[in-house]
Structure formats: C-alpha cells, structure tokens
Amino acid sequence: MKTIYIVEDETGIRDALQLLLSFENYDVRSFATVEAFNSRDKSVNPDIFILDVRLPDGSGTDLCNQIKEDEATSKIPVMIISAHAKAENVINSCEADEFIPKPFDIDDVLIKIEKLTS
C-alpha cells in the first residue's frame, strides 16, 4: 500500500482528499499546518507529498524546497495544489513534480499520483 502525505489547511479539501484516496487503497496522513508536518514521525516517508501553497504558518513552495533539499526525501515526488498560484510561479519557486490548480478533478489527481508513484 502506497502512502501519501497531504499538507492542506482547508478541512473540507483535506478530508475529501483523505477519504477519496483511502478508497483507492492509499494510506493517507494529513497535516493542517507546516508545524504539524514538521513534527511528524520522520522515520517513515511517504510515496508522494501533496502540498497546498497557502498555509496558515508557511508556504507549500517553501515546504517543497525543504523536502527536495533533504537527502531522506529528495527523490519523493511532490504535487502542489493551489487555487491562488499559477503553475509557472510554482515551478519557478520550487522543484515540484506536478502542479494541480483548484478546483481540481479527483480523477486527474489520481492519474497524476499513479504516474508519479509507479
């Protein structure tokens, strides 16, 4: 079973993603803030990170850079989702493997997750 870590502050989106991805047989762990994410158990790494850009205590693009600079997580794909950022701005500010604008189509998200984790 593949593991997905989601960092998303909007409860509705976080819960919906967690539920839908769980139905697809993913082990999903979610975090509402950068602080919660940074205090996770770092002995376990996911197969992919899904990050919102705007978070209450930081930026998903900064978090993406942090993940990509850490030797333990640098090879793990990062998907950025955002209603506010433009794809080219995200791509220029971090090394995300994929960008998905909100609102998103869950089937599109699933296809991209499968592609990134296979």
C-alpha positions in Angstrom: 0.0 0.0 0.0 1.4 3.4 -1.0 1.5 6.2 1.4 0.5 9.8 0.7 1.2 12.8 3.0 -1.1 15.8 2.5 -0.5 19.3 3.9 -3.7 21.3 3.4 -5.3 23.8 5.8 -8.8 23.7 4.4 -10.6 21.0 6.3 -13.1 20.1 3.6 -10.4 19.6 0.9 -8.1 17.7 3.3 -10.9 15.4 4.4 -12.2 14.9 0.9 -8.8 14.0 -0.4 -8.1 11.7 2.5 -11.4 9.9 2.1 -11.2 9.6 -1.7 -7.5 8.5 -1.7 -8.2 6.0 1.1 -11.0 4.4 -1.1 -8.2 4.0 -3.8 -6.1 1.9 -1.3 -3.7 4.6 -0.3 -2.5 5.1 3.3 -3.1 8.8 3.7 -1.8 11.0 6.5 -2.8 14.6 6.6 -1.5 17.8 8.3 -3.2 21.2 8.6 0.0 23.2 9.2 3.7 23.3 8.4 4.3 22.9 12.1 2.3 19.7 12.3 4.0 18.4 9.2 7.5 19.2 10.6 6.7 17.4 13.8 5.7 14.2 12.1 7.5 10.8 12.5 10.4 11.3 10.1 11.4 7.7 10.3 8.7 6.9 7.8 8.5 8.5 4.4 5.5 8.6 2.0 5.5 7.7 -1.7 4.3 11.2 -2.5 3.7 14.6 -0.9 0.7 16.7 -1.8 1.1 20.3 -0.6 -1.2 23.4 -0.7 0.6 26.6 -1.5 -1.0 28.9 1.1 -0.8 27.5 4.6 -1.5 29.4 7.9 2.1 29.2 9.1 4.1 29.0 5.9 4.2 28.2 2.2 3.8 24.9 0.4 6.6 26.0 -2.0 9.0 26.5 0.9 7.9 23.1 2.2 8.6 21.6 -1.2 12.1 23.1 -1.2 12.7 21.7 2.3 11.6 18.2 1.1 13.7 18.4 -2.0 16.8 19.6 -0.1 16.6 16.8 2.5 18.5 13.7 1.4 15.9 11.4 3.0 13.1 12.8 1.0 14.7 14.5 -2.1 13.6 11.7 -4.5 10.0 11.6 -3.3 7.6 13.3 -5.8 5.8 16.5 -4.6 2.5 17.6 -6.0 1.4 21.2 -5.4 -2.3 22.1 -5.4 -3.4 25.7 -5.2 -6.4 28.0 -6.0 -4.2 31.1 -6.0 -0.8 30.3 -7.5 -0.1 29.9 -11.2 1.7 26.8 -12.4 4.7 28.8 -13.8 5.1 30.7 -10.5 5.1 27.4 -8.5 7.5 25.7 -10.9 9.9 28.7 -10.7 9.8 28.8 -6.8 10.2 25.1 -6.1 11.0 21.8 -7.6 7.5 20.3 -7.6 7.0 17.3 -9.8 3.4 18.3 -10.6 1.0 21.3 -10.2 -2.8 21.0 -9.9 -5.0 24.0 -9.8 -8.0 24.1 -7.5 -10.8 23.3 -8.1 -9.4 20.0 -9.3 -10.9 16.9 -10.8 -10.2 14.0 -8.5 -9.7 11.6 -11.4 -7.0 13.9 -12.8 -5.3 13.9 -9.3 -5.5 10.1 -9.2 -4.0 9.7 -12.6 -1.1 12.0 -11.7 -0.5 10.4 -8.4 -0.3 7.0 -10.1 2.1 8.3 -12.7 4.4 9.9 -10.1 4.4 6.8 -7.8 4.8 4.0 -10.3 
